[in-house]
Amino acid sequence: MKTNADTTPEELILRAYVSRSDRAELVSALSAMEYTFPQYEPYPVEERLMGTWDQLPLAYYQKYISHDELEAVRAAVKPPQE
């Protein structure tokens, strides 16, 4: 699966979903990506700033990737616990 520095996880997932491309290739590409993770603003703002990692659970909830695919990427990336 061809990617560039500007490709987001969401874009990869949607392209794979529409083209019905190889799911193992998708998991491999997602596992190799660099992610940003949520950050939290302190009081008085107390806002959660989304990172690119948030696109994966969202894709799972929207049924674009399976639980097994999400867990495989999670095991490779090892995101911080929330």
N, CA, C and O atoms as a CHARMM CRD file, in Angstrom:
* protein
*
  328
    1    1 MET  N      0.85100  -1.17400   0.00000 PROA 1      0.00000
    2    1 MET  CA     0.00000   0.00000   0.00000 PROA 1      0.00000
    3    1 MET  C      0.89500   1.23500   0.00000 PROA 1      0.00000
    4    1 MET  O      1.72400   1.41300   0.89200 PROA 1      0.00000
    5    2 LYS  N      0.72100   2.06900  -0.99100 PROA 2      0.00000
    6    2 LYS  CA     1.57900   3.24100  -1.15700 PROA 2      0.00000
    7    2 LYS  C      1.10900   4.37000  -0.25200 PROA 2      0.00000
    8    2 LYS  O     -0.07200   4.71700  -0.22800 PROA 2      0.00000
    9    3 THR  N      2.06000   4.94000   0.49800 PROA 3      0.00000
   10    3 THR  CA     1.75000   6.05900   1.37100 PROA 3      0.00000
   11    3 THR  C      2.80100   7.14400   1.19400 PROA 3      0.00000
   12    3 THR  O      3.88300   6.90800   0.65700 PROA 3      0.00000
   13    4 ASN  N      2.45700   8.33300   1.65800 PROA 4      0.00000
   14    4 ASN  CA     3.44800   9.40200   1.71900 PROA 4      0.00000
   15    4 ASN  C      3.32500  10.06000   3.09200 PROA 4      0.00000
   16    4 ASN  O      2.48200   9.67400   3.90200 PROA 4      0.00000
   17    5 ALA  N      4.16400  11.04500   3.34100 PROA 5      0.00000
   18    5 ALA  CA     4.20700  11.66900   4.66500 PROA 5      0.00000
   19    5 ALA  C      2.89200  12.35000   5.03500 PROA 5      0.00000
   20    5 ALA  O      2.59500  12.51000   6.21900 PROA 5      0.00000
   21    6 ASP  N      2.11100  12.74700   4.05200 PROA 6      0.00000
   22    6 ASP  CA     0.85500  13.44500   4.32300 PROA 6      0.00000
   23    6 ASP  C     -0.35000  12.51800   4.43100 PROA 6      0.00000
   24    6 ASP  O     -1.45100  12.98300   4.72500 PROA 6      0.00000
   25    7 THR  N     -0.17300  11.23300   4.20300 PROA 7      0.00000
   26    7 THR  CA    -1.27400  10.28500   4.25800 PROA 7      0.00000
   27    7 THR  C     -1.68100  10.05800   5.70900 PROA 7      0.00000
   28    7 THR  O     -0.84100   9.76800   6.56100 PROA 7      0.00000
   29    8 THR  N     -2.96200  10.19100   5.98100 PROA 8      0.00000
   30    8 THR  CA    -3.46700   9.96800   7.33300 PROA 8      0.00000
   31    8 THR  C     -3.93500   8.52500   7.47800 PROA 8      0.00000
   32    8 THR  O     -4.21700   7.86300   6.48000 PROA 8      0.00000
   33    9 PRO  N     -4.02100   8.03100   8.71400 PROA 9      0.00000
   34    9 PRO  CA    -4.57700   6.69200   8.91800 PROA 9      0.00000
   35    9 PRO  C     -5.98400   6.58200   8.33700 PROA 9      0.00000
   36    9 PRO  O     -6.33100   5.57000   7.72800 PROA 9      0.00000
   37   10 GLU  N     -6.78300   7.61400   8.52500 PROA 10     0.00000
   38   10 GLU  CA    -8.14900   7.59700   8.00200 PROA 10     0.00000
   39   10 GLU  C     -8.15200   7.41600   6.48600 PROA 10     0.00000
   40   10 GLU  O     -8.94100   6.63500   5.95400 PROA 10     0.00000
   41   11 GLU  N     -7.28300   8.12700   5.80000 PROA 11     0.00000
   42   11 GLU  CA    -7.21500   8.02600   4.34000 PROA 11     0.00000
   43   11 GLU  C     -6.83400   6.60900   3.91200 PROA 11     0.00000
   44   11 GLU  O     -7.43900   6.05200   2.99600 PROA 11     0.00000
   45   12 LEU  N     -5.84200   6.03500   4.56700 PROA 12     0.00000
   46   12 LEU  CA    -5.43300   4.66500   4.24000 PROA 12     0.00000
   47   12 LEU  C     -6.58700   3.68400   4.43400 PROA 12     0.00000
   48   12 LEU  O     -6.84900   2.83500   3.58200 PROA 12     0.00000
   49   13 ILE  N     -7.26800   3.81700   5.56600 PROA 13     0.00000
   50   13 ILE  CA    -8.36900   2.90600   5.89100 PROA 13     0.00000
   51   13 ILE  C     -9.50400   3.04800   4.88800 PROA 13     0.00000
   52   13 ILE  O    -10.03800   2.04900   4.40800 PROA 13     0.00000
   53   14 LEU  N     -9.87200   4.27000   4.57300 PROA 14     0.00000
   54   14 LEU  CA   -10.97900   4.47600   3.62600 PROA 14     0.00000
   55   14 LEU  C    -10.62100   4.00200   2.22000 PROA 14     0.00000
   56   14 LEU  O    -11.45500   3.41800   1.52800 PROA 14     0.00000
   57   15 ARG  N     -9.37700   4.25400   1.79900 PROA 15     0.00000
   58   15 ARG  CA    -8.94000   3.76000   0.48200 PROA 15     0.00000
   59   15 ARG  C     -9.00300   2.23500   0.42700 PROA 15     0.00000
   60   15 ARG  O     -9.47200   1.66200  -0.55500 PROA 15     0.00000
   61   16 ALA  N     -8.52900   1.58600   1.48400 PROA 16     0.00000
   62   16 ALA  CA    -8.54500   0.11700   1.53600 PROA 16     0.00000
   63   16 ALA  C     -9.97700  -0.40800   1.55400 PROA 16     0.00000
   64   16 ALA  O    -10.27900  -1.42700   0.93300 PROA 16     0.00000
   65   17 TYR  N    -10.84800   0.28300   2.26000 PROA 17     0.00000
   66   17 TYR  CA   -12.25200  -0.14000   2.34800 PROA 17     0.00000
   67   17 TYR  C    -12.93900  -0.05000   0.98600 PROA 17     0.00000
   68   17 TYR  O    -13.63600  -0.97400   0.56800 PROA 17     0.00000
   69   18 VAL  N    -12.73500   1.06400   0.31000 PROA 18     0.00000
   70   18 VAL  CA   -13.38700   1.28700  -0.98900 PROA 18     0.00000
   71   18 VAL  C    -12.82400   0.35500  -2.05800 PROA 18     0.00000
   72   18 VAL  O    -13.57400  -0.20100  -2.86000 PROA 18     0.00000
   73   19 SER  N    -11.50800   0.18700  -2.06800 PROA 19     0.00000
   74   19 SER  CA   -10.88900  -0.63100  -3.11400 PROA 19     0.00000
   75   19 SER  C    -10.86300  -2.12200  -2.76700 PROA 19     0.00000
   76   19 SER  O    -10.47200  -2.95500  -3.58500 PROA 19     0.00000
   77   20 ARG  N    -11.28100  -2.43900  -1.55100 PROA 20     0.00000
   78   20 ARG  CA   -11.27300  -3.83100  -1.07400 PROA 20     0.00000
   79   20 ARG  C     -9.88200  -4.44600  -1.19900 PROA 20     0.00000
   80   20 ARG  O     -9.72900  -5.60500  -1.58400 PROA 20     0.00000
   81   21 SER  N     -8.87100  -3.64400  -0.86500 PROA 21     0.00000
   82   21 SER  CA    -7.48900  -4.12400  -0.96900 PROA 21     0.00000
   83   21 SER  C     -7.15800  -5.07700   0.17100 PROA 21     0.00000
   84   21 SER  O     -7.94200  -5.25500   1.10300 PROA 21     0.00000
   85   22 ASP  N     -5.99900  -5.67600   0.07700 PROA 22     0.00000
   86   22 ASP  CA    -5.55900  -6.68800   1.02900 PROA 22     0.00000
   87   22 ASP  C     -5.50600  -6.11900   2.44500 PROA 22     0.00000
   88   22 ASP  O     -4.84300  -5.11200   2.69200 PROA 22     0.00000
   89   23 ARG  N     -6.20400  -6.76500   3.36400 PROA 23     0.00000
   90   23 ARG  CA    -6.29900  -6.27300   4.73600 PROA 23     0.00000
   91   23 ARG  C     -4.97000  -6.41100   5.48600 PROA 23     0.00000
   92   23 ARG  O     -4.64100  -5.56800   6.32100 PROA 23     0.00000
   93   24 ALA  N     -4.21700  -7.45700   5.19500 PROA 24     0.00000
   94   24 ALA  CA    -2.90100  -7.62800   5.84500 PROA 24     0.00000
   95   24 ALA  C     -1.96600  -6.49300   5.43700 PROA 24     0.00000
   96   24 ALA  O     -1.17100  -6.01700   6.24800 PROA 24     0.00000
   97   25 GLU  N     -2.06000  -6.06900   4.20200 PROA 25     0.00000
   98   25 GLU  CA    -1.25600  -4.95100   3.71400 PROA 25     0.00000
   99   25 GLU  C     -1.66900  -3.65700   4.42800 PROA 25     0.00000
  100   25 GLU  O     -0.81800  -2.83300   4.76400 PROA 25     0.00000
  101   26 LEU  N     -2.96400  -3.48300   4.65600 PROA 26     0.00000
  102   26 LEU  CA    -3.45900  -2.31500   5.38600 PROA 26     0.00000
  103   26 LEU  C     -2.91000  -2.31100   6.81300 PROA 26     0.00000
  104   26 LEU  O     -2.40500  -1.29100   7.28200 PROA 26     0.00000
  105   27 VAL  N     -3.00700  -3.43800   7.49700 PROA 27     0.00000
  106   27 VAL  CA    -2.50900  -3.52900   8.87400 PROA 27     0.00000
  107   27 VAL  C     -1.01800  -3.23500   8.91700 PROA 27     0.00000
  108   27 VAL  O     -0.54400  -2.54500   9.81900 PROA 27     0.00000
  109   28 SER  N     -0.28600  -3.74900   7.95700 PROA 28     0.00000
  110   28 SER  CA     1.15200  -3.49700   7.89000 PROA 28     0.00000
  111   28 SER  C      1.44500  -2.01400   7.70000 PROA 28     0.00000
  112   28 SER  O      2.31600  -1.46300   8.37400 PROA 28     0.00000
  113   29 ALA  N      0.72800  -1.36600   6.79000 PROA 29     0.00000
  114   29 ALA  CA     0.93200   0.06400   6.53800 PROA 29     0.00000
  115   29 ALA  C      0.55700   0.89300   7.75800 PROA 29     0.00000
  116   29 ALA  O      1.26900   1.83500   8.10700 PROA 29     0.00000
  117   30 LEU  N     -0.55300   0.55600   8.41300 PROA 30     0.00000
  118   30 LEU  CA    -0.96600   1.28300   9.61100 PROA 30     0.00000
  119   30 LEU  C      0.02600   1.07500  10.75500 PROA 30     0.00000
  120   30 LEU  O      0.28300   1.99300  11.53300 PROA 30     0.00000
  121   31 SER  N      0.57600  -0.12200  10.85300 PROA 31     0.00000
  122   31 SER  CA     1.53800  -0.43000  11.92000 PROA 31     0.00000
  123   31 SER  C      2.84100   0.33600  11.74200 PROA 31     0.00000
  124   31 SER  O      3.54100   0.60400  12.71800 PROA 31     0.00000
  125   32 ALA  N      3.17000   0.68800  10.51400 PROA 32     0.00000
  126   32 ALA  CA     4.42300   1.38000  10.22400 PROA 32     0.00000
  127   32 ALA  C      4.30500   2.90500  10.32000 PROA 32     0.00000
  128   32 ALA  O      5.31400   3.60700  10.26300 PROA 32     0.00000
  129   33 MET  N      3.08800   3.41500  10.46400 PROA 33     0.00000
  130   33 MET  CA     2.88700   4.86700  10.50700 PROA 33     0.00000
  131   33 MET  C      3.34700   5.46200  11.83200 PROA 33     0.00000
  132   33 MET  O      3.39600   4.78600  12.86000 PROA 33     0.00000
  133   34 GLU  N      3.68000   6.74300  11.77500 PROA 34     0.00000
  134   34 GLU  CA     3.97800   7.50300  12.99300 PROA 34     0.00000
  135   34 GLU  C      2.68800   8.20900  13.39500 PROA 34     0.00000
  136   34 GLU  O      2.02500   8.82400  12.56000 PROA 34     0.00000
  137   35 TYR  N      2.33900   8.12000  14.66200 PROA 35     0.00000
  138   35 TYR  CA     1.08300   8.66600  15.15200 PROA 35     0.00000
  139   35 TYR  C      1.31300   9.78600  16.15200 PROA 35     0.00000
  140   35 TYR  O      2.34000   9.84700  16.82700 PROA 35     0.00000
  141   36 THR  N      0.33100  10.66300  16.22500 PROA 36     0.00000
  142   36 THR  CA     0.25700  11.59000  17.34200 PROA 36     0.00000
  143   36 THR  C     -0.83000  11.04100  18.25800 PROA 36     0.00000
  144   36 THR  O     -1.75200  10.36100  17.80700 PROA 36     0.00000
  145   37 PHE  N     -0.71400  11.33900  19.53800 PROA 37     0.00000
  146   37 PHE  CA    -1.65200  10.80200  20.51100 PROA 37     0.00000
  147   37 PHE  C     -2.38400  11.94600  21.20300 PROA 37     0.00000
  148   37 PHE  O     -1.90600  13.08000  21.20800 PROA 37     0.00000
  149   38 PRO  N     -3.53700  11.65000  21.78500 PROA 38     0.00000
  150   38 PRO  CA    -4.31600  12.70900  22.42700 PROA 38     0.00000
  151   38 PRO  C     -3.50700  13.44600  23.48700 PROA 38     0.00000
  152   38 PRO  O     -2.67400  12.86300  24.18100 PROA 38     0.00000
  153   39 GLN  N     -3.77500  14.72800  23.59000 PROA 39     0.00000
  154   39 GLN  CA    -3.17300  15.55100  24.63100 PROA 39     0.00000
  155   39 GLN  C     -4.29400  16.24800  25.37600 PROA 39     0.00000
  156   39 GLN  O     -5.35700  16.52900  24.82200 PROA 39     0.00000
  157   40 TYR  N     -4.03700  16.51600  26.62400 PROA 40     0.00000
  158   40 TYR  CA    -5.05800  17.13100  27.47000 PROA 40     0.00000
  159   40 TYR  C     -4.59800  18.49800  27.93700 PROA 40     0.00000
  160   40 TYR  O     -3.49700  18.65800  28.46500 PROA 40     0.00000
  161   41 GLU  N     -5.45600  19.47200  27.73400 PROA 41     0.00000
  162   41 GLU  CA    -5.18200  20.82900  28.18800 PROA 41     0.00000
  163   41 GLU  C     -5.56700  20.92300  29.66400 PROA 41     0.00000
  164   41 GLU  O     -6.58600  20.37000  30.07900 PROA 41     0.00000
  165   42 PRO  N     -4.76400  21.61500  30.44500 PROA 42     0.00000
  166   42 PRO  CA    -5.07000  21.73500  31.87600 PROA 42     0.00000
  167   42 PRO  C     -6.22300  22.71500  32.14900 PROA 42     0.00000
  168   42 PRO  O     -6.68900  23.43000  31.26200 PROA 42     0.00000
  169   43 TYR  N     -6.64900  22.71400  33.38900 PROA 43     0.00000
  170   43 TYR  CA    -7.66300  23.64100  33.85600 PROA 43     0.00000
  171   43 TYR  C     -7.22000  25.06200  33.54800 PROA 43     0.00000
  172   43 TYR  O     -6.03100  25.32800  33.72400 PROA 43     0.00000
  173   44 PRO  N     -8.00100  25.95100  33.13000 PROA 44     0.00000
  174   44 PRO  CA    -9.45600  25.95000  33.07600 PROA 44     0.00000
  175   44 PRO  C    -10.02600  25.43300  31.75700 PROA 44     0.00000
  176   44 PRO  O    -11.24300  25.29800  31.63100 PROA 44     0.00000
  177   45 VAL  N     -9.18000  25.14300  30.77500 PROA 45     0.00000
  178   45 VAL  CA    -9.67700  24.69100  29.47400 PROA 45     0.00000
  179   45 VAL  C    -10.16100  23.24200  29.54600 PROA 45     0.00000
  180   45 VAL  O    -11.27700  22.93300  29.12800 PROA 45     0.00000
  181   46 GLU  N     -9.31400  22.35900  30.07900 PROA 46     0.00000
  182   46 GLU  CA    -9.63200  20.93400  30.22800 PROA 46     0.00000
  183   46 GLU  C    -10.18100  20.32000  28.94300 PROA 46     0.00000
  184   46 GLU  O    -11.23500  19.68400  28.94300 PROA 46     0.00000
  185   47 GLU  N     -9.46400  20.51800  27.87500 PROA 47     0.00000
  186   47 GLU  CA    -9.88500  20.02900  26.56700 PROA 47     0.00000
  187   47 GLU  C     -9.00300  18.86000  26.13800 PROA 47     0.00000
  188   47 GLU  O     -7.80800  18.83700  26.43200 PROA 47     0.00000
  189   48 ARG  N     -9.58900  17.90300  25.44900 PROA 48     0.00000
  190   48 ARG  CA    -8.84200  16.77700  24.89700 PROA 48     0.00000
  191   48 ARG  C     -8.58100  17.08500  23.43600 PROA 48     0.00000
  192   48 ARG  O     -9.51400  17.24400  22.64800 PROA 48     0.00000
  193   49 LEU  N     -7.29900  17.16900  23.07700 PROA 49     0.00000
  194   49 LEU  CA    -6.90900  17.42200  21.69400 PROA 49     0.00000
  195   49 LEU  C     -6.65600  16.07900  21.02200 PROA 49     0.00000
  196   49 LEU  O     -5.81800  15.30200  21.47700 PROA 49     0.00000
  197   50 MET  N     -7.37000  15.80900  19.95500 PROA 50     0.00000
  198   50 MET  CA    -7.25700  14.52000  19.28300 PROA 50     0.00000
  199   50 MET  C     -5.92800  14.39100  18.55400 PROA 50     0.00000
  200   50 MET  O     -5.36200  15.37900  18.08600 PROA 50     0.00000
  201   51 GLY  N     -5.43800  13.15700  18.46300 PROA 51     0.00000
  202   51 GLY  CA    -4.25600  12.84300  17.69100 PROA 51     0.00000
  203   51 GLY  C     -4.64400  11.95500  16.51900 PROA 51     0.00000
  204   51 GLY  O     -5.80400  11.56500  16.38600 PROA 51     0.00000
  205   52 THR  N     -3.68100  11.64000  15.67600 PROA 52     0.00000
  206   52 THR  CA    -3.99300  10.77500  14.52800 PROA 52     0.00000
  207   52 THR  C     -4.36300   9.36300  14.97600 PROA 52     0.00000
  208   52 THR  O     -5.06600   8.65200  14.25800 PROA 52     0.00000
  209   53 TRP  N     -3.89500   8.95200  16.16000 PROA 53     0.00000
  210   53 TRP  CA    -4.25300   7.61700  16.66100 PROA 53     0.00000
  211   53 TRP  C     -5.76300   7.48400  16.82800 PROA 53     0.00000
  212   53 TRP  O     -6.30400   6.39200  16.65100 PROA 53     0.00000
  213   54 ASP  N     -6.44400   8.55700  17.16200 PROA 54     0.00000
  214   54 ASP  CA    -7.89900   8.51700  17.38000 PROA 54     0.00000
  215   54 ASP  C     -8.66000   8.06800  16.13800 PROA 54     0.00000
  216   54 ASP  O     -9.80500   7.62800  16.24300 PROA 54     0.00000
  217   55 GLN  N     -8.04800   8.17200  14.97700 PROA 55     0.00000
  218   55 GLN  CA    -8.71600   7.76100  13.74200 PROA 55     0.00000
  219   55 GLN  C     -8.90500   6.24600  13.67600 PROA 55     0.00000
  220   55 GLN  O     -9.81100   5.76900  12.99300 PROA 55     0.00000
  221   56 LEU  N     -8.06100   5.48300  14.37900 PROA 56     0.00000
  222   56 LEU  CA    -8.19100   4.02700  14.32800 PROA 56     0.00000
  223   56 LEU  C     -9.38700   3.50200  15.11600 PROA 56     0.00000
  224   56 LEU  O    -10.19200   2.75700  14.55700 PROA 56     0.00000
  225   57 PRO  N     -9.53900   3.86100  16.39700 PROA 57     0.00000
  226   57 PRO  CA   -10.75000   3.40300  17.09200 PROA 57     0.00000
  227   57 PRO  C    -12.03300   3.89100  16.42200 PROA 57     0.00000
  228   57 PRO  O    -13.03400   3.17500  16.38800 PROA 57     0.00000
  229   58 LEU  N    -11.99500   5.11100  15.89100 PROA 58     0.00000
  230   58 LEU  CA   -13.16300   5.63500  15.18400 PROA 58     0.00000
  231   58 LEU  C    -13.48300   4.76800  13.96200 PROA 58     0.00000
  232   58 LEU  O    -14.64700   4.46000  13.71000 PROA 58     0.00000
  233   59 ALA  N    -12.46200   4.37800  13.20900 PROA 59     0.00000
  234   59 ALA  CA   -12.67200   3.50500  12.04500 PROA 59     0.00000
  235   59 ALA  C    -13.23300   2.14700  12.47200 PROA 59     0.00000
  236   59 ALA  O    -14.03900   1.54800  11.75900 PROA 59     0.00000
  237   60 TYR  N    -12.80200   1.67000  13.63300 PROA 60     0.00000
  238   60 TYR  CA   -13.33700   0.40700  14.15600 PROA 60     0.00000
  239   60 TYR  C    -14.82700   0.56500  14.49500 PROA 60     0.00000
  240   60 TYR  O    -15.64100  -0.28300  14.13000 PROA 60     0.00000
  241   61 TYR  N    -15.17400   1.64300  15.18600 PROA 61     0.00000
  242   61 TYR  CA   -16.57900   1.86600  15.56000 PROA 61     0.00000
  243   61 TYR  C    -17.46200   2.04200  14.33600 PROA 61     0.00000
  244   61 TYR  O    -18.64800   1.71600  14.37500 PROA 61     0.00000
  245   62 GLN  N    -16.89800   2.55300  13.25200 PROA 62     0.00000
  246   62 GLN  CA   -17.65400   2.73200  12.01500 PROA 62     0.00000
  247   62 GLN  C    -17.59100   1.49300  11.11900 PROA 62     0.00000
  248   62 GLN  O    -18.12400   1.48400  10.00900 PROA 62     0.00000
  249   63 LYS  N    -16.92900   0.45000  11.62300 PROA 63     0.00000
  250   63 LYS  CA   -16.84200  -0.85500  10.94100 PROA 63     0.00000
  251   63 LYS  C    -16.01800  -0.83800   9.64800 PROA 63     0.00000
  252   63 LYS  O    -16.27200  -1.61600   8.72900 PROA 63     0.00000
  253   64 TYR  N    -15.02300   0.06600   9.59200 PROA 64     0.00000
  254   64 TYR  CA   -14.10600   0.07900   8.45400 PROA 64     0.00000
  255   64 TYR  C    -12.92800  -0.86000   8.68800 PROA 64     0.00000
  256   64 TYR  O    -12.31700  -1.34100   7.73300 PROA 64     0.00000
  257   65 ILE  N    -12.60500  -1.12500   9.96000 PROA 65     0.00000
  258   65 ILE  CA   -11.58400  -2.11800  10.29900 PROA 65     0.00000
  259   65 ILE  C    -12.15900  -3.03500  11.37600 PROA 65     0.00000
  260   65 ILE  O    -13.05900  -2.64300  12.11800 PROA 65     0.00000
  261   66 SER  N    -11.64400  -4.23600  11.45400 PROA 66     0.00000
  262   66 SER  CA   -12.13900  -5.19900  12.43300 PROA 66     0.00000
  263   66 SER  C    -11.41900  -5.02900  13.77200 PROA 66     0.00000
  264   66 SER  O    -10.40800  -4.33300  13.87500 PROA 66     0.00000
  265   67 HSD  N    -11.96200  -5.67500  14.77500 PROA 67     0.00000
  266   67 HSD  CA   -11.33500  -5.65900  16.09900 PROA 67     0.00000
  267   67 HSD  C     -9.93600  -6.26200  16.02200 PROA 67     0.00000
  268   67 HSD  O     -8.99600  -5.73200  16.61500 PROA 67     0.00000
  269   68 ASP  N     -9.79800  -7.36000  15.29900 PROA 68     0.00000
  270   68 ASP  CA    -8.48400  -8.00500  15.16000 PROA 68     0.00000
  271   68 ASP  C     -7.47700  -7.09100  14.47000 PROA 68     0.00000
  272   68 ASP  O     -6.30700  -7.05600  14.85000 PROA 68     0.00000
  273   69 GLU  N     -7.92500  -6.35600  13.46400 PROA 69     0.00000
  274   69 GLU  CA    -7.02900  -5.42200  12.77600 PROA 69     0.00000
  275   69 GLU  C     -6.60300  -4.28700  13.70600 PROA 69     0.00000
  276   69 GLU  O     -5.43200  -3.90900  13.73800 PROA 69     0.00000
  277   70 LEU  N     -7.55600  -3.75100  14.45900 PROA 70     0.00000
  278   70 LEU  CA    -7.23700  -2.68900  15.41700 PROA 70     0.00000
  279   70 LEU  C     -6.24500  -3.19200  16.46100 PROA 70     0.00000
  280   70 LEU  O     -5.28700  -2.49200  16.78800 PROA 70     0.00000
  281   71 GLU  N     -6.45900  -4.38000  16.98200 PROA 71     0.00000
  282   71 GLU  CA    -5.57500  -4.93400  18.00400 PROA 71     0.00000
  283   71 GLU  C     -4.18700  -5.23500  17.44600 PROA 71     0.00000
  284   71 GLU  O     -3.19400  -5.07900  18.15800 PROA 71     0.00000
  285   72 ALA  N     -4.09900  -5.65800  16.20100 PROA 72     0.00000
  286   72 ALA  CA    -2.79200  -5.91700  15.58400 PROA 72     0.00000
  287   72 ALA  C     -1.99700  -4.62500  15.45800 PROA 72     0.00000
  288   72 ALA  O     -0.80000  -4.59900  15.74400 PROA 72     0.00000
  289   73 VAL  N     -2.65500  -3.55800  15.03300 PROA 73     0.00000
  290   73 VAL  CA    -1.97900  -2.26300  14.91800 PROA 73     0.00000
  291   73 VAL  C     -1.62100  -1.75500  16.31400 PROA 73     0.00000
  292   73 VAL  O     -0.52400  -1.23500  16.52000 PROA 73     0.00000
  293   74 ARG  N     -2.53300  -1.90100  17.26800 PROA 74     0.00000
  294   74 ARG  CA    -2.26500  -1.45900  18.64100 PROA 74     0.00000
  295   74 ARG  C     -1.04400  -2.17700  19.21800 PROA 74     0.00000
  296   74 ARG  O     -0.22300  -1.55900  19.89600 PROA 74     0.00000
  297   75 ALA  N     -0.92500  -3.46900  18.95000 PROA 75     0.00000
  298   75 ALA  CA     0.22900  -4.24000  19.46300 PROA 75     0.00000
  299   75 ALA  C      1.53000  -3.75200  18.83200 PROA 75     0.00000
  300   75 ALA  O      2.56700  -3.73400  19.49400 PROA 75     0.00000
  301   76 ALA  N      1.48700  -3.36200  17.57700 PROA 76     0.00000
  302   76 ALA  CA     2.69800  -2.88200  16.89300 PROA 76     0.00000
  303   76 ALA  C      3.08200  -1.47000  17.31900 PROA 76     0.00000
  304   76 ALA  O      4.26300  -1.16400  17.48400 PROA 76     0.00000
  305   77 VAL  N      2.07700  -0.60800  17.49600 PROA 77     0.00000
  306   77 VAL  CA     2.33200   0.80800  17.78300 PROA 77     0.00000
  307   77 VAL  C      2.56500   1.05000  19.27900 PROA 77     0.00000
  308   77 VAL  O      3.37200   1.89700  19.66100 PROA 77     0.00000
  309   78 LYS  N      1.85700   0.30200  20.10700 PROA 78     0.00000
  310   78 LYS  CA     1.91700   0.46200  21.56900 PROA 78     0.00000
  311   78 LYS  C      1.59400   1.90000  22.00300 PROA 78     0.00000
  312   78 LYS  O      2.44300   2.59500  22.56100 PROA 78     0.00000
  313   79 PRO  N      0.36100   2.33100  21.73800 PROA 79     0.00000
  314   79 PRO  CA    -0.02700   3.68500  22.13200 PROA 79     0.00000
  315   79 PRO  C     -0.10100   3.80700  23.65700 PROA 79     0.00000
  316   79 PRO  O     -0.28600   2.80500  24.34700 PROA 79     0.00000
  317   80 PRO  N      0.03900   5.01500  24.18100 PROA 80     0.00000
  318   80 PRO  CA    -0.08700   5.18300  25.62700 PROA 80     0.00000
  319   80 PRO  C     -1.52300   4.87200  26.08800 PROA 80     0.00000
  320   80 PRO  O     -2.48300   5.07700  25.34500 PROA 80     0.00000
  321   81 GLN  N     -1.64300   4.38600  27.29900 PROA 81     0.00000
  322   81 GLN  CA    -2.96700   4.10500  27.85300 PROA 81     0.00000
  323   81 GLN  C     -3.67200   5.39200  28.18500 PROA 81     0.00000
  324   81 GLN  O     -3.04500   6.35800  28.62000 PROA 81     0.00000
  325   82 GLU  N     -4.97700   5.41200  27.98300 PROA 82     0.00000
  326   82 GLU  CA    -5.76100   6.59500  28.36600 PROA 82     0.00000
  327   82 GLU  C     -6.51000   6.30800  29.63100 PROA 82     0.00000
  328   82 GLU  O     -7.23300   7.17100  30.13000 PROA 82     0.00000
